[in-house]
Amino acid sequence: MNPPLLFLCHRIPYPPNKGDKIRSYHLLRYLLEHYRVYLGAFIDDEADWDHVQRLEGWCEECCFIGLNPRTARIASLRGLLLGQPLTLPYYANDRLRAWVGKTVRDKDIQRLLVYSSAMAQFILAPAYEPMRRVIDFVDIDSDKWRQYAGRKSWPLNWIYRREARHLLRFERDIASRFDASLFVSNAEARLFRQLASRSADRIGYYNNGVDTDYFSPDNVSASPYGEGERALVFTGAMDYWPNEDAVAWFARDVFPRILRQYPDARFYIVGIRPTEAVQGLEALPGVRVTGAVPDVRPYLMHATAAVAPMRVARGVQNKVLEAMAMARPVLVSTPGLEGINAEAGTEVLVADTAEEFIEQIGKVFEQQTEGLGAAARARVCRDFSWDDNLPRVGELLETGLTASPDAN
């Protein structure tokens, strides 16, 4: 019989319809092959309650806690009084804490895996210290808040800078107390080793994966675009501020100049839950906002190019990997390419300024990028396989962290 394992997620790991849930879903599927999984997770989207029964069928036992983002934001303000990062009271929950304690004790669980820094608070008590504790930070969340602060005005920039400081202190504490800390890429792990140098020998990573059979140019489908359109597409959850920031900048500062030069160009923003600000971009000439779509692959397959003009980013952008897997030309900013060891000019096109994006898009429209898409897909097939990457987690749960590949 497989041994029991506790797995805690800040968001229910199904369906895999956004970046963090794609990784946690595949991680869960791997764990289910090797352990009897006891899953605890928050649900912050009412639609996700429809998937509870599926997960209860997969796992030995589940504890799902409803989380209202508006109420949680108010509760998070306790962190200002307690000298904590706001992230901790945002997710603090007595019912989950009690379930964790009872489950670990009653089921004699010795392996504890948490997904994201916020969930570590539930297994920090002295009773858990003898157990094998591994955390998948995914990204360095504290650095993300630091980047947010640089693009916001007062008082948000003050709050975000504070969160960056306090959360980094908490992240360092976790790394010093857990047996292993994992990140989404070598670049992310390397940066955190610098930030938490005392725990450097216990910091590693495993790459994301892409289902290259599903995201394949061989899957033929009808084009969702108008006849004669040259479509530039951005995909992603559109209630996520870095995505909103990226499309707003591109739609206002870059695309109008593209449209003047190429009147048949269109900019499609494809993704769930577009905010009012994103929806408002559709008032701009040539910009289309689709909202949720049944299948993102036709939008990638028939696009002239995919764009990812991220100005704030941490970790790995799944939108970039999926577009590369579909063998499309991908135009991505330097922050958006972090963690993807793709060669600029032969596998992807890299641009950061409006002028650079305009120049690179011109190359695509003028058919000067032959072979780029095929090379991009080859890179994804080579580096981003779940089957190849996930066993790293099992090794750490069983044998401990040894020197990570590409650690320097």
Secondary structure, DSSP 8 states (H G I E B T S, - for coil): ---EEEEEESS---S--SHHHHHHHHHHHHHHHHSEEEEEEEE-SGGGGGGHHHHHHHSSEEEEEE--HHHHHHHHTHHHHHTS-THHHHH--HHHHHHHHHHHHHTT--EEEEESGGGGGGG-SGGGTTSEEEEEEES-HHHHHHHHHTT--TTHHHHHHHHHHHHHHHHHHHHHHSSEEEESSHHHHHHHHHHTGGGGGGEEE------TTTS-TTS-----S-TT-EEEEEES-TTSHHHHHHHHHIIIIIHHHHHHH-TTEEEEEE-SS--HHHHHGGGSTTEEEEES-S-SHHHHHT-SEEEE--SS--S--HHHHHHHHTT--EEE-HHHHTT----BTTTBEE--SHHHHHHHHHHHHTT--TTHHHHHHHHHHHH--HHHHTHHHHHHHHH-----TT--
